[in-house]
Amino acid sequence: MKLNRLTGTFGVLCAIVGLIGLTSAAHAETTLQRIQRTGVVRIGYANEKPFAYTQPDGTVTGESPEIAKKIFAKLGVKKVDAVLTEWGSLIPGLQAGRFDVIAAGMYITPQRCTQVAFADPQYQIGDTLLTPPGNPKHLVSYADVAKQPDLKLAVMAGTVELGYARAAGIKDGQILQVPDTTAQLQAVRSHRADAAIGTALTMKDLAAKMPGQVAVVDKFVDDPKHMGYGALAFRKSDTDLRDAVDKQLHAWLGTPDHLKTVAPFGFDKSNLTDKTAAELCRQ
């Protein structure tokens, strides 16, 4: 009889603990609720002009951080803390909770859609090559690099361009994977690579840093399917945060304030798109 009473008491205690756990889970604060309560959001970025980069004074700017500042202000979040990481560590860093959103101009791809929840794209843009002055190897496409097996192409690790290069027949032995765009620039300048590949705006910015030492290919021939669509990215569990951001983006993108915000980084009306993340994730 005593044993039965003890067993019954233990069962009641377990039930109480379980109810407490369920109540806590039901009232668990979402990321959206936290950032609106604290007024602070953490963005992850990698140094790549003009999408996101650190200025000499230590502040962070670029197309994506500036858009993030505007959009989160509309959600009542006034402070944006930026966390610098290498490009290939952005998604792992987001998943590990180092930051709340990736604001680095990340392209929406079906593979990435399995790892993160993308907002709808804020821009569209194509790629081009960075070469030594005069483009001595006469490169205007991925195929041109593939045809010459002795050539080296500098590609930033973790980018879609790595997949594009391989799909075009460029062997891994021809690909020099580097951590950032500065390393791409140095690889071409030092002749460790015959060319570097990246977004047209990024490659133009690199060329502007070293006039006369590197140049961009103005008429790069690429597959239209390679058009890049950049967006903010969130954890898969933070769809409420993504949806709140999307609502603000849809009302703001294309407005005079948006175009004024992104103009310093080389973006204009030609970069606007009506594609959706859902559409791009299905491709």
Buried (B, 14 or more C-beta within 10 A) or exposed (E): EEEEEEEEEEEEEEEEEEEEEEEEEEEEEEBBEBBBEEEBBBBBBBBBBBBBBBEEEEEBBBBBBBBBBBBBEBBEBEEBEBBEBBBBBBBEBBEEEBBBBBBBBBBBBEEBBEBBBBBBBBBBBBBBBBBBEEBEBEBBBBEBBBEBEEBBBBBBBBBBBBEBBBEBEBEEEBBBBBBBBBBBBBBBBEEEBBBBBBBBBBBBBBBEEBEEEBBBBEEBEBEEEBBBBBBBBBBBEBBBBBEBBBBBBEEBBEEEEBBEBBEEBBBEEEBBBEBBBEEBBEE
